[in-house]
Amino acid sequence: MQIRTRLTLLFGLITAGILAGVLLAVYIVYRQSTAYTFYQGLESKVEMTAQAALRSNSELKPLSNNWLAPDDGILQYQDNISIYNNSYERVFAVHADAPPVSVKDLQDIYQTGELHFSHYNLLALGKKMPSQSGATYVVVVEGYFDATAIQQLRNILIISFFAGLLLVGLAGWFYAGRALSPVLSIVDEVAHIQPADLSKRVDPGANQDEIARLAETFNGLLDRIEQAFRMQRMFLSNVSHELRNPLTVIRAQVEVALQREREASAYQNVLKSVLDDVSSLHEVEEELLQLARIYNDPNSIPFTEVRLDELLWQARQQLHKRHPGFKATVELGDMPEDDQSLSVHANEALLLTALLNLMNNACKYSPDKQVKVKVQFRENGEHSVAVCDNGPGIPEEEQKLIFEPFFRSPRHLGVKGTGVGLSLVQSILTLHKIRLSVESPAGGGAIFLLVFPPRPYIAAQ
């Protein structure tokens, strides 16, 4: 069932319930009001009859039982007045042949003082009244209740109910269609977006309503899909390039080495060169695996409390071990009194990789192959780490591109690298909620500033 149909039915059912309740209340109130007015008239007749017939000091004599019960249960007159003594005998009647009131009804009147009841096709009011002589009598006034007006009102209300329900259904169908037309427009626009062209977006319209939010959500989703497709295409292109070049070099070196007999030292040089190329391939593979792990299942990555100062010393030690020509200097600011303030909530291996990659990059692009790491500690855990180099700097137009996978600046194509390191760094820091910014002073050099989240935020995680 379509949403438009469901909305129309739901709106119709709700309106039908409300309308039926209102019309039923009108009918009941009118019927009760009419009945109340009718019995008020009967009570006035009872009072007038009592004043006229019971003002004598003498007791009323019983009438003869000369009455005739109708065969069809319908009395031929439309009103009657009768009086009964405490022996349940009729002592007065406007219509002498009228059937008397039952003894049970008279007993109820004597007990309660007043009773509304039906007598054949008439409605009756019986009331206990005292006479001038001190005796107690029951005055019963009967009358025909004309329900024609009530029946007419009932018919009018029934017709009004179904007519109103029809109008509400038509109006609900129309306005449901108008309300859902922007959704249908969004569906139509999304249906025309193809993988070959993901630049199209859904028009959110001028209204700031839920439909506009839905359109903006679709646009955000399309942005992420477009970015994923772009990264996939770039990934395939760059991976094939990064893997093909070392493999081509390895193959060429092996083919040249096998063309003729060579000395052992020549073979050793070839093997060393092949080993370097294989190491580069392994480095690319490791970085890509870590990047894929972060993208695919970040929730499965375990976090523990890690001391930031110890992690920086580990990164420095590994940098010197892997690249003996590189030099990293770590400057620790004022240490907090509480050792727990030095800890951060992180995955030790990933955060170590990010710090090591930043130090490695800084050394590669610095003429003296040195990097300076400045650390400022905060009691609330909002530590900052600045990785500074004295290289040529990073142009402003490249400061965002350097975090794209496999991006290589045209100015540094001669520097050995995979183009994955900084992209991996950004993914790791984003996973840890660590803010990363890049500055490149006018005099040269670059500063990568890491700001850790405060400890209350970490505890909440």
N, C-alpha and C positions, 0 to 999 in steps of 0.2 A: 504494500500500500504506500502510495506516495505521501510525502510530508504534507503537501497541500491538502490532500484528502483527509489525512489524520487531523490536521489542525481544524479543518472545517467541521469534521464530526465532533471533535472535542469541544470546540466553541459552541456548536449546536447543542450538544448534550448539557453543557454548563448553563447555557441560556435557557434551554427547555426546563431544566430543574428550577432555575430562579423564577422564570415566567409562570411555571405551573404552581410554585409555592405562593407567588403573589396573587394570582387569579383565584386559587383555592382559598386564600385568606379573605379576599374580597367576597367570595361566595358565602363563606361561613359567617363572616361578620354581617353581611346583608340578611342572611337567613335568620340569624339569632336576633338581629335588630327587629326584623319583621315579626318574629314570634313574640318578642318582648312587648312590642306595641300592641299585638293582638291580645296578649294576656293582661296588659294594662287596661284595655277596654273591658275585658271580662271582669276584672276586679272592680272597676267603677260600677258596673251593673250589680255586682254582689253588694257593694256598699249601699247603693240606692235601693235595692230590694230589701235589704235588712232594715233600712230606715223606714220604709213604707209598710212592710208586712209585720215587723216584729216590735212596733212601738206600742201595741196593745198590751194591757196587763193580763189579758186572758190567754190561756194556752190554745194553740191551734189544734184542730181535730184532724185525725188521719183521714185521707181520701180513700175511696174505694179502689180496689185493684183492677180498675177498668182500663187496661192498657194492651197494646197490640205490638208484639215484636215484629219488625220487618223481616221478610224472608231473605232478601238480598243483603241485609246488614246496612242498608242505607235509609236513614230517616228522611221523611218527606219535607221536613222543615229545616231551616238553617240556624235556628237558635231556640233555646228553651231555658226557662228558669224554674227551678224546683227547690222546695225546702223540706228537710227531714228532721224529725225529732230524735231524741237520744235512744229511742227504741228502733231506730232505723226505718221508721214509717214515714211515707211521704205525706206531708200536710198541706203542700201547696205545689201547683204546677201550672205553667202557662198552657201547656198542651197536656190535657188530661189523659190522652191515649199514649203518651210518650212512655217508653219502657223506663223503669226506675234504675237508679244507680245501684250497683252491686253492694251487698253488705260489707264485703272486704274493703272496697274503696271508702265506704262511709266510716269503717273502723279506723282506717289509716288517717282520714281527715280528723276524726276526734282525737287521735293520738298526736298528730303532728301540728294540727291547727290549720293547715293549708295543704292542698294537693293539686298538682297539674296531672291530668290523665286524659285518656281517650275514651269516648263513649260512642260506640258504633262509628259512624263516619264524621263525628263531631269531636272537637277538642273542648275539654271542660276544665273549669276551675272550681274547686270546692273549698269552702272556708267556714270554720266554726265561728258562729256569731251569737252573742247573748241577746235575750229579749228583755222588754220592760218588766215582764213577770218574773224574771230571774232564771227562766229555763234557758237551756242551750240548744241551739239548732245548727244545722248545716245547710248553708245556702250554696246551691250548685247552679252555675251559669254555663250553658253549653253554646257553642257557636261554630259555624263552618269557617274553616281556615282556607282561604283562597290562595293556592300556591302557584297560580298562573304567572305572577310577576317573577317569582323565584325560578320557575322553569324557563321563562324567557331569558332571565339573566344568565342561567346556566348555559343555555344554548348559545347566547352571545359570547360568553367567556370561552366556550369550547372552540367556536369559530375563530375568535380572536387568537387563541393559543396556537392553532395550526397555521393561521395566516401569519402570525408573528414569527413562528418557527421557520416558515418558508422564506420570509424576508431575511431573517437572521442567517439562514443557510446560504442564500444567494450573496448576501453582503460578506459573510465569512469566506466564501469561496473567492470572491473578487479581491478582498483585502489580503487574503493569504497568498494569492497569486502575485499581488503587488509587493508584498513583503519578501517573497522568495525570489523575485525576479533578479535582484543583484546576485543571489547565490547561483542561479542558472547562468547568469552572465559570467561569473567566475569559473564555473564548470566548463563553459564553452571556451573561455580564454585559455584555461589550463590544458584543455584537450588539443589545442592547436600548437602547444609548445612541444617541439621535437628535440631529441638529443643532439641533432646537428646544429641547432640554434637555441641555446639556453639563455640568450640575452633578453628575451621577451619577459615582461612582468605583468602582473595582474593590476588593473586599475582599482585602487581602493575607494575611489569616489570622493565626494566633498564632505560627506557626513562622517562624523567621528563616532560611529556606532560599532556594534558587534560585527557587522558585515565588513566594515573597514578593517577591524582587527583581524578578521579571518583572511582578508586579502593581504594584509601586511605579513601575517604568519606564512602564507603561501610564498610571498616574495622572499621572506627570510629563508624558507626551505629551498627555494630555487637558487638563492645566492650560494647556499652551502653545497647544493648539488652541482652548480656550475663550477664552484671552486674545486670540488672533488674531481669532476671530469677534467678540469684544466690540470690539476695536480697529477691525475692519472696519465694524461697524455704526456705531460712534461716528464713524469717519472719514467714512463716506458722509453721515451726518446733519450733521456739522459742516462738511464741505466744501461741501455744498449750501447751507448757511446762509451760510458765509463768501463763497461766490461769488455767491449770489443777492442779498445785500444791496448790495454795490457795483454790481452790474449794474442793480439796481432804481433805485438813486440816479442812476446815469449816464443811464438811460433817462428818468427823471423830469425831470432837468435839461435834457436835450436836447429833450424834448417841450415843456417850459415855454418854452425859448428859441425854439422854432419857432412858438409860438402867435401872435406878432406881431413886427413889426420893432423892433429894439432898436439902441442905440448900440454902437459898436465896443468900448467898455470893458466893456459888459455881456456881450458875447460872449466877451471875453477872460477875464472872471471865471468864466464857465461852463466854458470850455476848461481853465482852471487847476484848477477843481474836478474836472473829468473826469480830468485828468492825475493828480491826487492819488489818485483812486479806481483808476485803471489801475495806478499804481505800487504800490498796496496789493495789487491782484490779482497783479501780477508778483512781489512779495515772497512772497506765499503760494505761488505756483507754484514759485519757486526753492527755498524751504524744503522743499516736498513732494517735489520732484525729488531733492534731496540725501538726504532721509529714505528715499525709495524705493531710491536707489542703495546706501545702507548696508545696508538690509534684504535687497535682492535678491542682490547679489554682492559681499560685503565682501572676498573674496579677490582681486578684481581691482583693488582700490584700491592705488596705489603708495605706498610709504613711503620717505622719505629722511631724512638727518640735517639738522635744522633748529635754528638758534639760538633759544632761547626768548626771550631779551631782545629780539632783533630782531623776533620775531613779536609781542610785546606792543606795541612801538612802532608797528608797522604797524597793529595793531588800534586803537590810540589815534588814529592819524592818520586812518584811515578813519571812525572814529566822529565826529571833529570835522568831517570833510568832509561826511558825510551829514547830520549834525545840528549845525549851528553853535552852537546853544544849549546843547549838552551839553559837559561838561568831565570829562576823565579824568586822574587823577594816578597815575603809576606809581612806586612806591618799590621800588628794587632793594636787596636785602640785600647782605651781604658777597659780593663776586665771587670765585669760585675762581681760583687761580693758573693752572690749566690751562684754556685757552679751550675745549677739547673737552668739558669738563664742562658747559658751557652748552648743549650740543646735546642734542636729544631726537630719538628715532626716531618720525617722524610724517608724516602727509600734510599738507603745509603749508596747502593751501586749506581743508581741513576743520577743522583745529585753529584756523586764523585765524577761521573762521566761528563756532566755539564761543566763543572769547574775545570776539569782537565782539558776539555775542548777549548774553553775560553782562554786558558793559559797558553795552550799550544798555538792557537790562532794568533794571539798577541805576539808570541815569540817569532812566529814565521814571518810576520809583516814588519817586525822591528829590525832595523839595520844591525843593531848590536845583539839581536836574538835574546833580549831580556824583557821581562814583564814584571810590573809592580802591582801587588794585590794589597789594597788598603781595606781594613775591616773596622767597622764601628759597631759596638755592641750596645743594646738597649735592654733595660730591665724587663720590659714587656715582651721581649722576643722579636721586636721589629728591627732586626739587625740589617746592616747594609754592607755589601761587598762590592768594591770598585776594582775592576780589572783594567789596568792602564798600560798602554804601549806607547812607543815613540816612533811609530811608523808614519806613512804618508797621510793617514787620516782616511775618513770615509765621506765621500760627497753626500750631500743631503738627499739627492735623488736615489741613492743606492742604500740608504740606511734602512729602508723597509724591505728592499729586495734581497738583502743579504740573508734573510731568514727563510727565503723560498728554497725548497729542495733543489739541489744541483745548480744553484745560481753561482756563476763565477764572474767576477768583475773583469771587463776587457782589459783593465789596466794591470791585472795580476795573473794573466793566463800562464805566465812562466813559473808561478809559485805552485809547488806540488800540493794537491789537495783533492778531496772528493766532492766538495760542494754540498755535503750532507750535514757537516758538523754543526753549523749554527742553527739549521732547521731542527736538528735533534735537541740542541740546547734549549731553544724556545719551547718545544713540546714538553720537555722535562720540567722547565720552570713553570709553565702553565699548569701542568699537573699538580705542582706543589703550591700553586697560588702565589708564586713569587713574581713580583713586578720587575720587568726588564726594560731598561731604557739605554739609548746609545747617544753619546755626545762626541763630537769631533771638533776640538778647539781650532781656531784659525791658524795657530802656529804649527799644527800637525799633531799626529797621534790620535788615538781613539780611547774612549772610556766606556766600558760596559758596566752599568750600575745595576746591581741586584738588591732589591728590598724585600726582606722576608715578611710574611704576615705576622701580626702580633699574636702572642700566645693565647689570649681568650678566643680568638678566631680558630686557632689550631685545636684548642681543647674542644670547641664546638663540633669540629669535624669528626 
